[in-house]
Amino acid sequence: MRLEASVTSLSWIPSEAISGSMKMAFDTGLGHYDPPPPDVLVDVEALRAQDRFRFANQLRAYVEVDEGGAVRDAGYSGGGAIGATTLRVGALSHTFQAFSMPDLRAEPEVGDGWVRFTQTAGGRTGVPMPRKVRHPPFVQWNAPLAWTTLSLTIRLDGSREAGLAGASAFPRHWVYDGEGQLLEKSGLIDFKQWSDRSFGRHSPWGDQDSQVFVTAVETALERALSHDVMRGSETPAIRTVKRGASLVTQGEAGDEVFLVLDGVLGVEVDGERVAEYGPGAILGERAVLEGGRRTSTLTAVTRCKVAAVHGDQLDRSKLTELSEGHRREDDGR
């Protein structure tokens, strides 16, 4: 019997993800942010041709089981797919092919009723990124390395588990299951840490991977509202919230709705943590719908960045539907 499974990550640069001197280059159009990847992944090569991601990691694996239920063979296919970088100055543009690092694959780990596969893929842009760094040689010319490490467990009963086992601190990483459905997302981007450290031995091709903060996938309704927040008639205000600080406090007046761009916000009601939300979540709608007073406190579990718009800029029926979903989630916890 042959069992097969797959998991894929797409890595992309969302708006407001760049900091420091590089932000000006992106804001003026020299570089470019990426539109969010699709909700359902169908064709990685078609997306690469459209310049829709920076790199992809496609882990496909199989397990051969004999008639007695013992594993007789296991292996990989798939691998990394690197994109390109296009720079624009006025009407002129030039595309630089990115540099791909060799895929890293661990030997399949065979356990009691399961086989686990681990694959790292990534690379760096073909555009130089001269900068000072904190450790020798203290100056780097090449761009930092970006990567994801995917884990895939195939169980002999036919079930499987997959997800991010590690990733660079930049850019954003989305993970899709074998059916192309969004599975999870990296929750925190740290451009400065990435540019300072992600080269040489500080990468999986040296001797160091990086842990990744993973968050659940937002709903289709939130994805629709996210577009309304970022592309609506009112330009959103972008705010950064330090870890441990509150964005809003229960009982205070408020008329803004928030889109989490980066990091994780905790929701507290009467001092009790009832939920946590990551990038893509829409929060704060209940004050808009229920008398203008905050019904909960939103506290930054990690450093966070949010986009804020007045609630009257958004479709009230969508906010009502979102509120009903949040109320059910809070009650369930």
N, C-alpha and C positions, 0 to 999 in steps of 0.2 A: 504494500500500500504506500502511496506517495502523498504526502501532505505538503501543501504550499501556502505561503503567506507573504505579505509585504507591508512595508510602512515607508512613507515618504515625507521628507521635510522640505519646505520652501523657505528661503531666507530673503528678506526684502527690507527696504529702508522706508519706514512710515514718516509722514510729515512730523516736524518738531522733534526728530530723533537726533539731530546733529547739534553739537555744542562747540563753543570756542570759535577759532578763526575760520574753521571749515563751514560753519553755519552761513556765513556771508556768501560763500561760493554757491551754496545750494539755494539760498534765498534769492540771489540775483540770476539764477538760471544756468550757471556754469555747470553745476551738477544737477541731479534731479532726484526727487523723492519718488517712491513707487506707489501706484495704486494698490489697495489690498488685493491679495490673491483671491481666487474664486472660492465660494463657499464649498463647492464640490470639485475635486480635482479629476480631470478627465485625461488631459494630454500634456505631459510635462514639456515635450519638445515643441509643441505649438506655443506654449507660454514663453519658452526661451526665445523662440523666433520673434515674439512680440516684445522682448525685453521687459518681461513682467516680474522677474526675480533676479537676485544676484547669484545665488547658486542653489542647487537642489541636491539632496541626498536620498537616493532610492535604494533601499535595502529590500532585496527579494531573497527568499530562502526556501529550502525544501528539506524534508526528512523522509527517508525511505525506511519503512518498518516491515519486518518479516512476519511470517504467519504466526510466530510465537509471541509477537508484540515487542520484539527487541529492535532497537535502532541499528540498522546495518550501514546507513550512509546519511550524510547531511552536508549541505553546501550552500554557497551563495551565488547570486547573480545580481545584476543591477550595478549601482555605483554612483559616483558623483557626476553632476552636470553643471558646469560653470557657465555663467553668463558673460556679458560684456559691459563695458562702461562707456557711455557716450557723453562727451563734453560739448557744450554749445556756447558760442560767443556770437551774439547777434544772429545773423542768418547762417553762419558757418557752424559746422559740427564735425566731430571726428570720433569714431568708435575705436576703443582700445580693447583688445582681447584680454580677458582676465587670465591669471596664471593658476592652474589647478595643481593642488598637491596630490600625491599618491593616496588612493583609498587605503584605509587601515581596517583590516578585518581580523577579529579575534577568532581563534579556533572554536568551532561550535562546542558549547558546554552542554554535556549530556547529564541530565538528572533523572530522578525517579518519575518517569512519565512525561518528561518535557525535554526540549532542546532549546538553548538560548543562543542567539546570534547578536553580535555587536559590530557596528560599522561606523567609521568616522570618514567624513568627506568634507572638502572645502578648498579654500585657496585664498588668493588676494587679487585685487584689481591690477590691471596693467598700467594704471596711472600712478606715477610716483607720488608719495605723500611725505615730503621732508618735514621732520619735526624733532624736537628734543624729547628724550625719554628719561626715565628715572634711574635706569641701571645701565651698565656698560653695554654698548659703546657710547651711550648717552645721546647719540644722534642716529636717526634712522632715515633712510631714503625710500626704501620700499614701503608700500602700504602694509598695515598689520594683517595677520591671518584671521580669517573667519571660518567657522566650522560648526557642524553638528555631529554628535555621536548618538546614533539610534540604537535602541535595544528592541529585539523581537524574540518573543518566546512562543514556540509552537508546542502545544500539548498534544499528546498522543490520542486524546479523546476528540481532537479536531478543533478545540478552542485555541485562542491565541491572545497574547498581551503585547502591547507595543508602546513606545514613548521615547521621550528625550532622556538620554542618560548623561548628557553633558553638552555644552555649547559655548561658543564665544559670547562675550558680553554684548556684542553688537554684530549684526543688526537684529531685527525681529525674526523669530523662527516659528513657523506654523507647521503642525504635524498632521498628516492625513493617514487614515487606516487603509487597508487593502481595497476597500470599496470606494475610496476617494472621499470619504466623509471626514470633516474636521474632527480631530481627536483631542488636541491640546495645543497650547501656545506658550512660548516663553513670556514671562510676565514683566521683565525688567530689562531695560536697555541702559548700558553705561558706556557711552562713547569715549569718555576720557580714560577710563580704566582700560578699555580695549586698545586705544591708540597708544597708551603708555606701556602696555605689557605683552600684547599678543603677537610675539615673534620669537624666533630662536627656540630655546628650550621651554619657553612659556606657552606651549601649544602641544597638542597630541603628537606632533611630529618631533617634539623634543622629549620631554618627560612629564608633561603636565596637561591634563584636561581641566576644564572649569565646570563647577557645579552650575546648574541652571534652575532658576525659579520658574516653576511651571504653573499655569493657571487654566481653569476650565474655559471652554468655548462659550461665547455669548450667544444669545438667541438670534434667530433671523430677524425678529422685530427690532432688537437692539442694533443689528447691522444696518437696517433701514434708517433708524433714527440717527445713527452715527453719521450717515451720509447727509442727513438733514442738518445736523449740527455743523459739520465742517464745510458744507457747500450751500448753506441756506442764505437768506437775504442779509442776515446779520453775521459779521465776522466774529467768531468766538474769541473770548478772552482766554489766553493760555496762562495757567497758574501752576506753580511748583509748590508742593507741600512737603516739608521735611518729615522724615520718619518720626512718628510719635505725635505730630501736630494734628490739630483738627481742621478739616476743611469747613464744616458747619457744625453747629451745636444744637442738640435737641431743644425745642422750645423757642428758638430765635426766629425772627422774621426772615423770609427768603422767597425769591421768585425766580431763581436760576436753576437750570437743569445742567448736570455735569456728565461729560463723556470722559471716561478714564482712558488716557492715551498711553500711560506707562505706570508700572507699579501696581500695588494692591491697596485698596481702601477697605477698612473694616467698618461694619455697620453695628452701632451699639444703641440699644433701647433700654432706658432706665439703668444705664451702667453695665448692661450685659451684652457681650458680643454675640450677635445673632447670625452674621454672615460676613463673608469676605468676597470682594469682587476685583477682577483684574482688567487688563486692557480690553476695550470694546464695550464694557458695561456702561449703562446709562443709569444715573442715580439722581435723586433729589426731586423727582416728579411729584411726590405726594404732597409736598408743601404747596406746589402750584395748584394742585387739584383740591386740597383739603383745608383751605382757609389761610394760606400764606405763612404757616408756622412749620418749622422743621419737626418731623416726627421721629427723627433719630439723629445721632451724632455720627459723622463720617470722619474716621481717624486713619492716618496714613500708617499702614503696617510696614511699608517700605517707603523710600523716597518716591513721590508720585508726581505725575504731571497730568493735569486735567484741562479740558476745554469747557468753557462755561458760556451758555446763552440764556437769554430770558425765555421762560417757559411759553410765553405767548407766541414765540417764533416757531413752535413745533405743533404738529397735528394733535389736537386734544384727545381725539379718539385713540390714537396710538399711545399717548401717555396714560390714558385710562387702562388700556390693555396691559401696559407695562406694570402699572401700579398693582393690578390684580395679581399678576405673576409674582411680584416681590412680596406681596402680602402672604401668598400661599407658601413661598419659600421661607419667609420669616416664621410663620406658624409651624411649619414642618420642623424647624430647628428648635 
